[in-house]
Amino acid sequence: MSALPLDYSPGSDPEWDELVRIWEETDAPEGCKVEIIEGIITVSPAPANKHNVIAGKLNRSLYTVIPDDWGIYQTLSVSVPSHSGLFIPDLIVAPEAELMELSESEQYIPAAASALIVEITSKSSLRHDRVAKPAAYAHAGAPLYLLVDRWAQGGPTITLYGEPKDDVYRVLQAGKFGDEIQLPDPFDLTIDTGVFPAS
């Protein structure tokens, strides 16, 4: 696991620095995701097969519309110290330049540097993906958040959030698996959720 630089400048948060230090030292089984969520170091198991299939289908669709100098990342961290969060989204779309500016020890970007953040719920991540993460992403200024909720009551859903203000997004579009979701500029992409495997 790579280190986040610690900030000892005036006004830095020693508690956050200590939390990051513990995160750096957390040794989890291969394939597990280690995140800081609401100030708690959380280890999640590797995603299930259907989860990975959905991520793959989204990945393939997004690559047809993004510029050549953008990437889609599955292991890139997003740091949101204001919410005591260090997250690893299921997918994050961002300009490659944002990563090229990082040193070798830095493996995260600010949420606002992303073009799109995608979380696909697992049974173990429901509350985090539905509540804690969108609040943090919105607060940090991530422009678009796509939540693929395989475990929604009444059947799998997909919700596109945008226009972040404070800790809240506006729902731009929502539907059930089988519906189409339109990603706005800079994507201008229609996502056919009918190809997603249900829970």
C-alpha positions in Angstrom: 0.0 0.0 0.0 1.4 3.4 -0.9 1.6 6.3 1.5 -0.3 9.6 1.5 1.9 12.5 2.3 1.4 13.8 5.8 0.7 17.5 6.2 2.4 19.1 9.2 1.8 22.7 8.1 -0.2 25.0 10.3 -3.8 24.0 10.3 -3.2 20.4 9.4 -5.2 17.7 11.2 -3.0 15.4 13.3 -5.9 13.0 13.8 -6.3 12.6 10.0 -2.6 12.2 9.6 -2.6 9.4 12.2 -5.6 7.8 10.6 -3.8 7.8 7.2 -0.7 6.3 8.9 -2.8 3.4 10.3 -4.4 3.0 6.8 -0.9 2.8 5.3 0.0 0.0 7.7 -3.1 -2.0 7.3 -2.3 -5.4 5.8 -5.4 -7.0 4.2 -5.7 -10.1 2.1 -5.1 -9.8 -1.6 -8.1 -8.5 -3.5 -9.6 -6.8 -0.5 -10.3 -3.1 -0.5 -9.0 -1.0 2.4 -10.7 2.4 2.8 -11.2 5.0 5.5 -15.0 5.6 5.8 -16.2 8.2 8.3 -13.0 7.9 10.2 -13.0 4.1 10.4 -10.6 1.9 8.5 -12.7 -0.6 6.7 -11.7 -3.8 4.9 -14.1 -5.1 2.3 -13.9 -8.5 0.6 -13.2 -8.8 -3.1 -16.3 -8.1 -5.2 -18.6 -10.9 -6.4 -18.7 -12.0 -10.0 -21.8 -10.1 -11.0 -20.4 -7.0 -9.5 -17.3 -7.4 -11.7 -19.4 -8.0 -14.8 -21.3 -4.7 -14.2 -18.0 -2.9 -13.7 -16.7 -4.4 -16.9 -19.7 -3.5 -19.0 -19.6 0.1 -17.7 -15.9 0.3 -18.3 -16.3 -0.9 -21.9 -19.1 1.6 -22.6 -17.3 4.5 -21.1 -14.1 3.9 -23.1 -16.1 4.4 -26.3 -16.8 8.1 -25.4 -13.9 9.4 -23.2 -11.0 11.3 -24.7 -7.7 9.5 -25.4 -6.0 11.3 -22.5 -8.5 10.2 -19.9 -8.6 6.8 -18.1 -11.0 4.6 -16.2 -9.5 3.3 -12.9 -10.5 0.6 -10.5 -7.9 0.9 -7.8 -7.3 4.6 -7.6 -8.0 6.2 -4.2 -9.9 9.4 -3.6 -9.1 11.4 -0.5 -11.7 13.4 1.3 -10.2 14.5 4.6 -13.1 16.8 5.4 -15.2 13.7 5.7 -12.5 11.5 7.2 -12.6 9.5 4.0 -10.2 7.7 1.7 -12.2 5.8 -0.8 -11.5 3.4 -3.6 -14.5 3.7 -6.0 -15.4 0.8 -8.2 -14.7 3.0 -11.2 -13.4 6.5 -11.5 -13.0 8.4 -14.7 -10.4 11.1 -14.7 -7.9 12.8 -17.0 -4.6 11.0 -17.1 -2.9 14.3 -16.3 -4.3 14.2 -12.8 -2.3 11.0 -12.1 0.8 12.1 -14.0 1.1 15.0 -11.6 1.3 12.7 -8.6 4.6 11.4 -7.1 5.3 7.7 -7.0 4.1 7.5 -3.4 0.8 9.2 -4.1 -2.0 7.0 -5.2 -5.0 9.2 -4.8 -6.6 12.3 -6.5 -9.0 14.9 -5.2 -12.6 13.9 -5.9 -13.1 17.1 -7.7 -10.5 16.1 -10.3 -12.7 13.2 -11.4 -15.3 13.4 -14.2 -17.3 10.5 -12.9 -17.2 8.2 -9.8 -19.1 4.9 -9.9 -20.0 2.7 -6.9 -21.6 -0.7 -7.3 -23.2 -1.9 -4.1 -22.2 -5.1 -2.4 -24.1 -6.5 0.6 -21.3 -5.3 2.9 -21.2 -1.7 1.4 -24.8 -0.7 1.2 -24.9 2.1 3.8 -21.5 3.4 2.7 -22.3 3.6 -1.0 -25.8 5.0 -0.4 -25.1 7.6 2.3 -21.5 8.2 3.5 -19.7 8.2 0.2 -22.1 10.4 -1.8 -22.1 12.9 1.0 -18.3 13.0 0.9 -18.0 13.0 -2.9 -20.6 15.9 -3.1 -18.8 17.9 -0.4 -15.5 17.4 -2.3 -17.0 18.6 -5.5 -17.0 15.4 -7.6 -19.3 16.4 -10.5 -21.1 13.1 -11.2 -21.7 10.1 -9.0 -23.3 6.9 -10.5 -24.7 4.5 -7.9 -25.5 1.0 -9.2 -27.5 -0.5 -6.4 -27.8 -4.3 -6.9 -29.4 -4.7 -3.5 -32.1 -2.0 -3.6 -35.5 -2.9 -2.0 -37.8 -3.8 -4.9 -35.0 -4.8 -7.3 -31.7 -3.4 -8.6 -31.6 0.3 -9.4 -29.2 2.8 -11.0 -29.1 6.5 -10.0 -27.1 9.3 -11.5 -26.3 12.2 -9.1 -24.9 15.6 -10.1 -24.8 19.3 -9.2 -23.1 18.8 -5.9 -23.8 21.4 -3.2 -22.4 21.1 0.3 -23.0 17.4 1.2 -25.8 16.8 -1.2 -26.2 15.8 -4.8 -29.3 16.4 -7.0 -30.7 13.2 -8.6 -30.3 13.7 -12.3 -31.9 10.4 -13.3 -33.0 7.2 -11.7 -34.3 3.9 -12.9 -34.4 0.1 -12.4 -32.3 -2.4 -14.2 -33.6 -2.6 -17.8 -34.0 1.2 -18.0 -31.6 3.5 -19.9 -29.5 6.1 -18.1 -28.1 9.1 -20.0 -24.8 10.4 -18.8 -24.5 14.1 -19.6 -21.6 16.0 -21.1 -18.7 15.4 -21.3 -19.9 11.8 -21.9 -23.2 12.0 -23.8 -23.5 8.3 -23.3 -26.7 6.1 -23.0 -26.1 3.2 -20.5 -28.4 0.2 -21.2 -28.8 -1.3 -17.7 -30.7 -4.2 -19.3 -27.4 -5.9 -19.9 -26.5 -5.9 -16.2 -26.9 -9.1 -14.3 -29.4 -8.9 -11.5 -28.6 -9.9 -7.9 
